[in-house]
């Protein structure tokens, strides 16, 4: 009887994990940048993604296990001076963890058995609205995101719920904070490269917008611009993260 009860509990826990973990199926997606001439999209392999952003409470558990990532112990090369400077206590326990560097976010995800999502994976997930897998060309959807981008950030906004669950069941991709990606600076340039020998003009100033896959998607352009402005030790009051995992893994956010 005890053994049967234990097995029943195990089944329930396994089911809960499956219910919480979000599986994004394989598909194809055209990111704002990166397509070669004549190329229409990239293949995206199936992967799992945290349903919600990593919270302050979840990150606090990580810090208890990995005290070397606390604000008092972290190495300066791995986080700037504002790292974890806005922990909000009990009131913000379920709010997204911000003021966290790329290094710390990736360490957390590795601790969870995952990694940060790639930019392609994040944009693939974020292109979905509540009904369709790719709403990136839907003017109403893009306008909704831009409306959020146009509002000044306030600390109390972190207590909100963010965007509704999209067609995959992923929440908070829009409406709360920007998010780290694994290859956040994949289009980063250290200078105006029209002065460099390779003269890759497609990523400079106005060409960055006019040479993109969807010139009308200014919201995506803003995300790429923000990511390219960061260094891996940067921390921002409105920059958080979530983790990704292999499709075969069962993880809860």
C-alpha positions as CSV (number, residue, x, y, z in Angstrom):
1,X,0.0,0.0,0.0
2,X,2.8,2.4,0.9
3,X,4.6,1.5,-2.3
4,X,1.5,2.2,-4.3
5,X,1.0,5.5,-2.6
6,X,4.6,6.5,-3.4
7,X,4.2,5.5,-7.0
8,X,1.0,7.5,-7.2
9,X,2.7,10.6,-5.8
10,X,5.5,10.1,-8.3
11,X,3.1,10.0,-11.2
12,X,1.4,13.2,-10.0
13,X,4.8,15.0,-9.6
14,X,5.8,13.8,-13.1
15,X,2.5,15.0,-14.5
16,X,2.9,18.4,-12.8
17,X,6.4,18.8,-14.3
18,X,5.1,18.0,-17.7
19,X,2.3,20.4,-17.3
20,X,4.6,23.2,-16.2
21,X,7.4,22.7,-18.7
22,X,6.6,24.2,-22.1
23,X,7.6,22.3,-25.2
24,X,8.0,24.3,-28.4
25,X,7.8,22.1,-31.5
26,X,10.3,22.3,-34.3
27,X,9.5,24.8,-37.0
28,X,10.9,27.4,-39.3
29,X,11.3,31.1,-38.5
30,X,12.7,34.2,-40.2
31,X,14.5,36.4,-37.6
32,X,14.9,40.1,-38.2
33,X,18.6,39.6,-39.1
34,X,20.8,36.8,-40.3
35,X,19.2,35.5,-43.5
36,X,21.3,35.1,-46.6
37,X,20.2,36.6,-49.9
38,X,17.3,34.5,-51.1
39,X,16.9,32.6,-47.8
40,X,13.5,32.7,-46.3
41,X,13.8,31.1,-42.9
42,X,15.9,29.0,-40.5
43,X,14.9,25.6,-39.1
44,X,14.3,25.7,-35.4
45,X,14.7,22.4,-33.5
46,X,12.2,21.5,-30.8
47,X,13.2,22.8,-27.3
48,X,11.7,23.4,-23.9
49,X,11.4,26.9,-22.4
50,X,10.5,28.2,-19.0
51,X,6.9,29.2,-18.9
52,X,7.7,32.4,-17.0
53,X,10.7,34.6,-16.2
54,X,13.0,33.5,-13.4
55,X,11.8,35.1,-10.2
56,X,13.7,36.7,-7.3
57,X,12.7,33.8,-5.1
58,X,14.0,31.2,-7.6
59,X,17.3,33.1,-8.0
60,X,17.6,33.4,-4.2
61,X,17.5,29.6,-4.0
62,X,20.3,29.5,-6.6
63,X,22.4,31.9,-4.5
64,X,21.9,29.8,-1.4
65,X,23.3,26.8,-3.4
66,X,26.0,28.9,-5.2
67,X,27.0,31.7,-2.8
68,X,29.9,32.7,-5.1
69,X,27.2,34.4,-7.2
70,X,26.0,36.6,-4.4
71,X,26.5,40.4,-4.8
72,X,29.1,40.2,-2.0
73,X,31.2,37.5,-3.7
74,X,30.7,37.7,-7.4
75,X,33.9,38.6,-9.3
76,X,33.9,42.1,-10.9
77,X,34.7,40.5,-14.3
78,X,31.3,38.7,-14.1
79,X,29.0,41.5,-13.1
80,X,29.0,45.2,-12.9
81,X,28.6,47.3,-9.8
82,X,24.8,47.3,-10.0
83,X,24.5,43.5,-9.8
84,X,21.5,42.4,-7.7
85,X,21.1,46.0,-6.4
86,X,17.3,45.9,-6.7
87,X,16.3,42.8,-4.7
88,X,12.9,43.7,-3.4
89,X,12.3,41.4,-0.5
90,X,9.0,39.5,0.1
91,X,6.9,41.8,-2.0
92,X,8.9,41.1,-5.1
93,X,9.6,37.4,-4.4
94,X,7.6,36.3,-7.5
95,X,8.7,39.3,-9.6
96,X,11.3,38.7,-12.4
97,X,14.9,38.8,-11.2
98,X,16.6,41.8,-12.8
99,X,20.0,43.4,-12.2
100,X,21.6,40.1,-13.2
101,X,24.5,39.7,-15.6
102,X,24.6,37.3,-18.6
103,X,27.2,35.3,-16.7
104,X,25.0,34.9,-13.7
105,X,21.9,34.1,-15.8
106,X,23.8,31.4,-17.7
107,X,25.2,30.0,-14.4
108,X,21.6,29.8,-13.0
109,X,20.4,28.0,-16.1
110,X,23.3,25.5,-16.0
111,X,22.4,24.9,-12.3
112,X,18.9,24.1,-13.5
113,X,20.3,21.7,-16.1
114,X,19.6,24.1,-19.0
115,X,21.0,27.2,-20.7
116,X,19.8,30.6,-21.9
117,X,17.7,30.3,-25.1
118,X,19.4,31.4,-28.3
119,X,18.2,34.6,-29.9
120,X,16.6,32.6,-32.7
121,X,14.8,30.4,-30.1
122,X,13.6,33.4,-28.1
123,X,12.4,35.3,-31.1
124,X,10.7,32.1,-32.4
125,X,8.8,31.8,-29.1
126,X,8.1,35.6,-28.9
127,X,6.6,35.8,-32.4
128,X,3.6,33.8,-31.3
129,X,0.5,35.4,-30.0
130,X,-2.5,33.8,-28.2
131,X,-3.7,32.1,-31.4
132,X,-1.0,31.6,-34.0
133,X,2.6,30.5,-34.0
134,X,3.9,33.5,-36.0
135,X,2.2,36.8,-35.5
136,X,5.3,38.9,-36.4
137,X,3.6,40.4,-39.4
138,X,0.4,41.1,-37.6
139,X,0.2,44.9,-37.3
140,X,-2.1,44.7,-34.2
141,X,0.3,42.3,-32.4
142,X,3.4,44.4,-33.2
143,X,1.6,47.6,-32.1
144,X,0.7,46.0,-28.8
145,X,4.3,45.2,-28.1
146,X,5.4,48.7,-29.2
147,X,2.9,50.3,-26.8
148,X,4.7,48.5,-24.0
149,X,8.2,49.5,-25.3
150,X,7.0,53.1,-25.4
151,X,6.2,53.3,-21.7
152,X,8.8,54.5,-19.1
153,X,9.9,51.6,-16.9
154,X,8.8,51.7,-13.3
155,X,10.0,49.3,-10.6
156,X,6.4,48.5,-9.6
157,X,5.7,47.2,-13.1
158,X,7.6,44.1,-12.2
159,X,4.7,43.1,-10.0
160,X,2.5,42.8,-13.1
161,X,1.6,39.7,-15.0
162,X,3.1,40.7,-18.4
163,X,1.6,39.3,-21.6
164,X,-0.9,36.5,-21.8
165,X,0.2,33.0,-22.5
166,X,0.9,32.6,-26.2
167,X,-0.2,29.6,-28.3
168,X,2.6,27.5,-26.9
169,X,1.7,28.4,-23.3
170,X,4.8,30.6,-22.7
171,X,4.0,33.8,-20.7
172,X,5.7,37.2,-20.0
173,X,7.7,37.3,-23.2
174,X,6.4,40.9,-23.6
175,X,5.2,43.5,-21.1
176,X,7.6,43.1,-18.2
177,X,11.3,43.1,-19.0
178,X,13.8,42.6,-21.7
179,X,15.5,39.2,-21.7
180,X,19.0,37.8,-22.0
181,X,19.7,35.3,-24.8
182,X,22.7,33.0,-25.1
183,X,24.1,34.8,-28.2
184,X,22.8,38.2,-27.2
185,X,25.6,40.1,-29.0
186,X,25.6,38.0,-32.2
187,X,25.1,41.2,-34.3
188,X,27.4,43.3,-32.1
189,X,29.9,45.7,-33.7
190,X,32.7,47.4,-31.8
191,X,32.8,50.4,-34.2
192,X,31.2,51.8,-37.3
193,X,32.4,48.9,-39.5
194,X,32.1,51.0,-42.7
195,X,35.6,52.0,-41.6
196,X,36.8,48.4,-41.2
197,X,38.3,46.3,-43.9
198,X,35.3,44.0,-44.3
199,X,32.8,46.8,-44.8
200,X,29.7,44.9,-43.8
201,X,27.4,47.8,-44.3
202,X,24.2,45.8,-43.8
203,X,24.4,46.2,-40.0
204,X,25.2,49.9,-39.8
205,X,22.7,52.6,-38.7
206,X,19.8,52.8,-41.1
207,X,20.8,49.8,-43.1
208,X,20.2,47.7,-39.9
209,X,16.5,48.5,-40.4
210,X,16.2,48.7,-44.1
211,X,18.2,45.5,-44.6
212,X,16.2,43.5,-42.1
213,X,13.7,40.7,-42.9
214,X,10.7,42.8,-41.8
215,X,11.2,46.5,-42.0
216,X,7.9,47.1,-40.3
217,X,8.8,45.1,-37.2
218,X,10.4,48.0,-35.2
219,X,9.8,46.2,-31.9
220,X,12.1,43.4,-33.0
221,X,14.7,45.9,-34.2
222,X,14.6,47.5,-30.7
223,X,15.3,44.1,-29.1
224,X,18.3,43.5,-31.3
225,X,19.6,47.1,-30.7
226,X,19.3,46.6,-26.9
227,X,21.1,43.3,-26.9
228,X,23.9,44.7,-29.0
229,X,24.4,47.5,-26.6
230,X,25.1,45.1,-23.7
231,X,28.3,43.5,-22.4
232,X,28.1,40.1,-20.6
233,X,28.6,41.8,-17.2
234,X,25.9,44.4,-17.8
235,X,22.9,44.6,-15.4
236,X,19.8,46.6,-16.0
237,X,16.7,47.3,-13.8
238,X,14.5,46.0,-16.6
239,X,16.5,43.0,-17.9
240,X,15.7,39.5,-16.8
241,X,15.9,36.0,-18.2
242,X,14.4,32.5,-18.5
243,X,16.0,29.2,-19.3
244,X,15.8,26.7,-22.2
245,X,16.3,22.9,-22.2
246,X,16.5,20.0,-24.7
247,X,13.2,18.9,-25.9
248,X,13.6,15.6,-24.1
249,X,14.1,17.2,-20.7
250,X,11.2,17.8,-18.3
251,X,11.7,21.1,-16.4
252,X,9.4,23.4,-14.5
253,X,9.8,27.2,-14.5
